[in-house]
């Protein structure tokens, strides 16, 4: 009978270690867990940031629409415009809208140009109140060219 020695290099006959030790596997698992948790935190913050940016973009669209509505009004309608507004597309009541109209230029006793500031307010995902505003000038017999 032939005396064969058992080959400890593994079935393929490779020299060196045949696998990882339990300590190496545990250390790599801890590193991978740390990387995974860190990545999830970054993704979470990024999604909250994107949601806040979407609200800001939506508020800008609401502001622009309200300013265009005001520019299309005649002078008497602009002068008696309500100070608050809502947007029909805002079905959840996310935004509160405010209009501030003040005289900008007068000729004698008559106001010829008004400064209109439209503000939209909402609460972001962090519970903070956020404002976005747009200011424009509207003149009597300006863009709408209608008599008051």
Backbone bond lengths (Angstrom), bond angles and torsions (degrees), N, CA, C in turn:
res aa  C-N    CA-C-N  psi(-1)  N-CA   C-N-CA  omega(-1)  CA-C   N-CA-C  phi
1 X - - - 1.438 - - 1.516 111.30 -
2 X 1.229 110.63 143.45 1.441 117.65 -177.58 1.527 109.86 -86.97
3 X 1.291 116.16 135.09 1.457 121.13 179.15 1.538 108.12 -93.36
4 X 1.274 113.56 104.39 1.472 118.00 179.57 1.511 110.23 -102.11
5 X 1.270 113.71 139.26 1.472 118.77 175.08 1.515 107.99 -89.32
6 X 1.271 113.95 147.37 1.461 120.67 178.13 1.522 108.60 -74.72
7 X 1.331 118.07 127.85 1.454 122.42 179.98 1.528 108.95 -81.56
8 X 1.338 116.85 119.77 1.458 120.99 -177.96 1.529 112.11 -96.05
9 X 1.275 118.24 9.32 1.456 122.01 -179.86 1.518 111.78 -90.20
10 X 1.282 119.80 5.87 1.452 122.56 178.62 1.509 110.62 96.03
11 X 1.319 116.27 171.74 1.449 120.55 -175.64 1.526 113.56 -65.12
12 X 1.309 117.61 -28.54 1.458 119.57 -178.25 1.513 111.87 -88.78
13 X 1.291 115.70 -4.95 1.451 119.30 179.27 1.510 113.38 78.34
14 X 1.350 117.44 28.09 1.463 121.11 -179.37 1.506 110.29 -79.91
15 X 1.287 115.48 143.59 1.457 119.93 177.45 1.516 109.19 -85.78
16 X 1.282 119.86 151.50 1.461 124.44 178.01 1.511 111.57 95.00
17 X 1.342 114.99 -159.07 1.456 120.34 -177.14 1.523 110.85 -75.43
18 X 1.290 115.44 146.71 1.458 120.49 -179.52 1.521 112.36 -95.67
19 X 1.339 120.30 -11.87 1.458 122.17 -177.95 1.515 111.04 -167.53
20 X 1.353 114.88 -170.87 1.447 120.74 179.97 1.516 109.75 -96.82
21 X 1.306 114.79 150.63 1.465 118.30 176.03 1.516 108.69 -82.03
22 X 1.297 115.69 165.15 1.459 121.30 179.75 1.527 111.04 -61.63
23 X 1.291 118.91 -37.03 1.468 122.71 179.80 1.526 109.92 -65.27
24 X 1.298 118.20 -42.56 1.462 121.51 178.89 1.529 111.11 -63.91
25 X 1.304 116.47 -41.53 1.464 120.35 178.33 1.523 110.68 -64.78
26 X 1.310 117.78 -41.10 1.472 121.41 -179.96 1.538 110.37 -66.39
27 X 1.309 118.53 -41.82 1.463 121.41 179.93 1.526 109.90 -65.13
28 X 1.320 117.66 -44.27 1.464 119.48 178.81 1.522 111.18 -65.98
29 X 1.321 118.16 -33.55 1.471 121.16 176.80 1.520 111.24 -65.87
30 X 1.321 117.37 -41.29 1.465 121.29 178.43 1.537 110.09 -64.88
31 X 1.323 117.25 -41.97 1.465 120.50 178.54 1.522 110.38 -63.61
32 X 1.316 117.17 -45.04 1.464 120.78 178.96 1.529 111.50 -63.14
33 X 1.326 117.52 -39.47 1.465 120.86 177.94 1.529 110.57 -63.73
34 X 1.329 116.74 -41.81 1.464 120.77 178.24 1.524 110.84 -62.24
35 X 1.314 117.39 -44.54 1.462 121.92 178.70 1.525 110.41 -62.86
36 X 1.314 117.43 -43.29 1.459 121.68 -179.66 1.530 111.82 -64.03
37 X 1.320 117.55 -45.07 1.467 121.25 179.63 1.529 110.31 -65.33
38 X 1.321 117.03 -40.56 1.468 120.26 178.37 1.523 110.82 -64.01
39 X 1.315 117.12 -41.98 1.461 121.32 178.83 1.517 110.98 -63.73
40 X 1.308 117.59 -41.14 1.467 120.73 178.77 1.527 110.89 -64.15
41 X 1.313 118.04 -37.36 1.459 121.10 176.80 1.521 112.04 -64.13
42 X 1.315 116.48 -41.80 1.460 120.79 178.38 1.523 110.52 -65.17
43 X 1.319 116.89 -42.83 1.469 120.92 179.16 1.529 110.55 -63.32
44 X 1.316 116.84 -40.71 1.463 120.89 178.89 1.531 111.65 -62.61
45 X 1.324 116.92 -46.71 1.467 120.55 178.86 1.529 110.67 -65.28
46 X 1.313 116.96 -39.21 1.463 120.38 -179.77 1.527 111.03 -65.21
47 X 1.321 117.82 -39.12 1.467 119.40 179.63 1.529 111.15 -68.64
48 X 1.329 117.52 -36.90 1.467 120.14 176.12 1.534 110.55 -65.85
49 X 1.316 116.75 -39.29 1.463 121.26 178.83 1.524 110.65 -64.93
50 X 1.323 116.99 -42.47 1.466 121.06 178.82 1.525 110.21 -64.63
51 X 1.336 117.49 -39.22 1.469 120.38 178.24 1.531 110.47 -63.19
52 X 1.329 117.44 -40.65 1.466 120.60 177.30 1.530 111.00 -65.62
53 X 1.314 117.37 -38.08 1.466 120.55 177.27 1.527 111.47 -65.63
54 X 1.320 116.91 -36.55 1.468 119.94 177.08 1.522 110.87 -63.93
55 X 1.340 116.78 -41.85 1.468 119.75 177.41 1.520 111.08 -63.13
56 X 1.323 117.00 -40.55 1.468 119.98 179.35 1.529 110.57 -65.00
57 X 1.321 117.24 -41.91 1.465 120.38 178.14 1.519 110.72 -64.44
58 X 1.320 116.98 -41.05 1.461 120.74 178.73 1.519 110.12 -64.45
59 X 1.340 117.27 -41.06 1.464 120.13 179.05 1.529 110.82 -63.72
60 X 1.322 117.47 -35.75 1.464 120.61 177.46 1.523 110.92 -65.17
61 X 1.319 116.90 -38.32 1.458 120.18 176.92 1.531 110.84 -65.40
62 X 1.327 116.94 -40.85 1.471 121.04 178.23 1.532 109.91 -63.63
63 X 1.340 116.51 -43.33 1.468 120.47 178.32 1.520 111.34 -60.27
64 X 1.309 116.38 -48.03 1.460 120.28 -178.27 1.526 110.76 -62.05
65 X 1.324 116.96 -41.35 1.463 120.58 179.35 1.526 111.06 -63.55
66 X 1.338 117.01 -42.78 1.465 120.11 -179.43 1.530 110.81 -66.15
67 X 1.318 117.73 -40.47 1.465 120.54 178.21 1.526 110.10 -64.19
68 X 1.308 117.96 -41.05 1.466 120.63 177.57 1.527 110.92 -64.84
69 X 1.335 117.32 -37.88 1.468 120.39 175.46 1.529 110.86 -61.81
70 X 1.335 116.58 -42.76 1.469 120.59 179.45 1.527 111.17 -65.73
71 X 1.316 117.12 -39.03 1.474 120.36 179.41 1.524 111.93 -66.76
72 X 1.322 116.97 -27.22 1.468 120.80 179.98 1.532 112.06 -81.84
73 X 1.338 117.75 -11.33 1.469 120.95 -179.93 1.529 110.28 -79.17
74 X 1.342 115.21 157.52 1.468 117.48 173.12 1.534 108.58 -82.22
75 X 1.334 115.57 173.34 1.473 120.92 -172.41 1.530 112.29 -60.39
76 X 1.319 117.40 -40.48 1.468 120.59 -179.79 1.523 110.72 -65.41
77 X 1.331 117.58 -39.27 1.465 120.40 179.15 1.528 111.48 -67.99
78 X 1.311 116.59 -39.31 1.465 119.76 178.08 1.525 109.76 -65.03
79 X 1.325 116.56 -40.72 1.466 120.94 -178.37 1.525 112.30 -64.03
80 X 1.327 117.59 -29.97 1.472 121.10 -177.09 1.529 112.00 -110.99
81 X 1.312 117.05 22.51 1.471 122.11 -178.13 1.530 110.61 -64.40
82 X 1.332 118.85 137.49 1.467 120.37 176.60 1.533 111.30 -63.10
83 X 1.309 115.66 151.77 1.468 119.76 -176.03 1.521 113.27 -84.02
84 X 1.315 118.76 -11.59 1.461 121.35 176.60 1.520 109.25 -124.85
85 X 1.322 115.89 156.82 1.458 120.06 177.82 1.522 109.55 -154.55
86 X 1.318 114.63 160.96 1.459 121.52 172.46 1.524 107.50 -127.59
87 X 1.304 115.35 158.57 1.451 120.79 178.53 1.519 108.67 -103.90
88 X 1.325 117.20 134.51 1.465 121.41 -177.44 1.525 112.04 -62.66
89 X 1.332 117.63 -29.22 1.461 120.82 -179.46 1.524 112.48 -76.26
90 X 1.323 117.40 -16.03 1.467 121.99 -179.33 1.523 109.20 -86.85
91 X 1.319 117.28 78.14 1.467 121.83 -175.53 1.521 112.64 -74.81
92 X 1.333 118.33 -19.70 1.468 121.12 179.99 1.522 113.10 -90.94
93 X 1.312 117.88 -4.34 1.465 120.54 -177.73 1.517 112.47 68.61
94 X 1.320 117.00 34.48 1.459 121.78 -177.97 1.523 111.79 -69.55
95 X 1.327 116.98 -37.48 1.455 121.71 -172.63 1.522 111.91 -108.84
96 X 1.335 115.39 146.13 1.463 122.91 170.40 1.523 106.84 -116.39
97 X 1.329 116.66 129.23 1.450 120.64 -177.02 1.515 112.10 -111.54
98 X 1.336 115.70 141.04 1.459 122.56 -179.71 1.521 109.55 -133.79
99 X 1.336 115.45 142.72 1.461 121.51 177.65 1.522 107.78 -122.92
100 X 1.336 116.28 128.36 1.461 121.83 176.62 1.528 107.37 -119.01
101 X 1.327 115.93 118.19 1.466 121.29 -179.05 1.523 108.31 -114.75
102 X 1.327 115.71 127.12 1.465 119.89 179.47 1.527 109.09 -139.15
103 X 1.341 116.70 150.00 1.468 119.43 177.70 1.524 110.37 -62.86
104 X 1.314 115.47 137.68 1.460 120.56 179.37 1.529 110.64 -111.84
105 X 1.325 115.03 -40.71 1.466 119.98 179.56 1.524 108.65 -142.44
106 X 1.303 116.10 135.29 1.462 120.50 178.02 1.527 109.43 -122.83
107 X 1.314 114.11 153.27 1.461 121.30 175.97 1.518 105.55 -126.89
108 X 1.308 115.63 104.98 1.460 119.91 -172.56 1.523 108.36 72.17
109 X 1.322 116.05 -119.76 1.464 119.95 177.62 1.529 112.18 -103.78
110 X 1.315 116.53 -3.67 1.472 119.86 -177.04 1.526 110.89 -97.69
111 X 1.306 115.22 137.04 1.461 120.70 175.21 1.520 108.50 -80.13
112 X 1.313 115.92 127.27 1.467 120.01 -179.35 1.530 112.35 -106.01
113 X 1.312 116.85 -24.45 1.464 121.14 178.59 1.527 107.98 -137.09
114 X 1.335 115.43 133.72 1.466 120.68 176.62 1.520 109.62 -114.93
115 X 1.324 114.10 142.81 1.464 119.77 173.83 1.521 107.46 -95.24
116 X 1.323 115.87 125.02 1.460 121.48 -178.26 1.521 108.17 -116.34
117 X 1.323 115.91 123.13 1.464 121.65 175.68 1.510 107.98 -115.10
118 X 1.319 115.63 120.82 1.462 121.82 179.01 1.523 106.52 -107.24
119 X 1.331 115.84 128.10 1.463 122.05 -178.13 1.515 109.64 -123.07
120 X 1.315 116.11 137.66 1.461 122.32 174.19 1.523 107.26 -120.03
121 X 1.331 115.89 132.95 1.459 122.30 -177.67 1.523 109.12 -123.43
122 X 1.323 116.13 141.58 1.466 121.46 175.16 1.515 108.91 -152.86
123 X 1.321 115.86 169.07 1.470 122.28 178.18 1.522 107.34 -107.41
124 X 1.345 116.56 124.90 1.457 119.45 -178.08 1.530 111.09 -81.16
125 X 1.315 117.15 -175.87 1.468 121.99 -175.29 1.521 112.85 -69.20
126 X 1.339 116.73 -15.16 1.457 120.61 179.08 1.530 111.82 -95.61
127 X 1.334 116.64 4.70 1.448 121.24 179.47 1.516 114.24 81.84
128 X 1.312 117.85 12.35 1.462 121.51 179.89 1.524 110.40 -94.88
129 X 1.316 115.91 142.93 1.454 121.20 177.04 1.524 108.31 -80.34
130 X 1.333 115.89 128.03 1.460 121.93 -177.36 1.524 108.20 -121.29
131 X 1.331 116.33 139.26 1.467 122.82 178.64 1.520 110.00 -119.42
132 X 1.300 114.56 147.92 1.459 121.82 170.86 1.521 105.53 -138.01
133 X 1.324 117.84 133.93 1.461 118.75 -177.35 1.515 111.34 -139.67
134 X 1.324 113.36 157.84 1.454 122.49 -179.67 1.520 107.39 -138.71
135 X 1.335 116.64 131.53 1.460 122.02 -179.53 1.519 109.21 -117.29
136 X 1.323 115.37 137.95 1.457 120.82 178.45 1.521 109.18 -143.42
137 X 1.317 115.64 166.50 1.462 121.94 175.31 1.518 108.33 -111.14
138 X 1.333 115.66 137.08 1.460 121.67 177.37 1.520 106.92 -124.98
139 X 1.331 115.12 127.10 1.465 118.66 -177.03 1.526 110.72 -108.47
140 X 1.352 113.67 152.35 1.446 119.82 176.12 1.533 107.72 -67.90
141 X 1.298 115.63 130.43 1.460 122.32 -175.19 1.520 111.91 60.96
142 X 1.324 114.33 36.25 1.458 120.07 -179.26 1.525 110.03 -89.17
143 X 1.296 116.90 -118.88 1.455 122.14 -172.74 1.534 112.45 -64.11
144 X 1.343 116.78 -31.58 1.467 118.97 -176.87 1.537 112.99 -87.91
145 X 1.308 118.65 -20.71 1.475 124.73 175.70 1.524 114.00 48.13
146 X 1.320 116.26 42.61 1.448 119.84 176.03 1.530 108.88 -114.45
147 X 1.275 115.67 150.74 1.463 120.87 -179.55 1.521 109.81 -74.30
148 X 1.321 115.76 147.87 1.468 119.47 177.79 1.484 111.36 -96.10
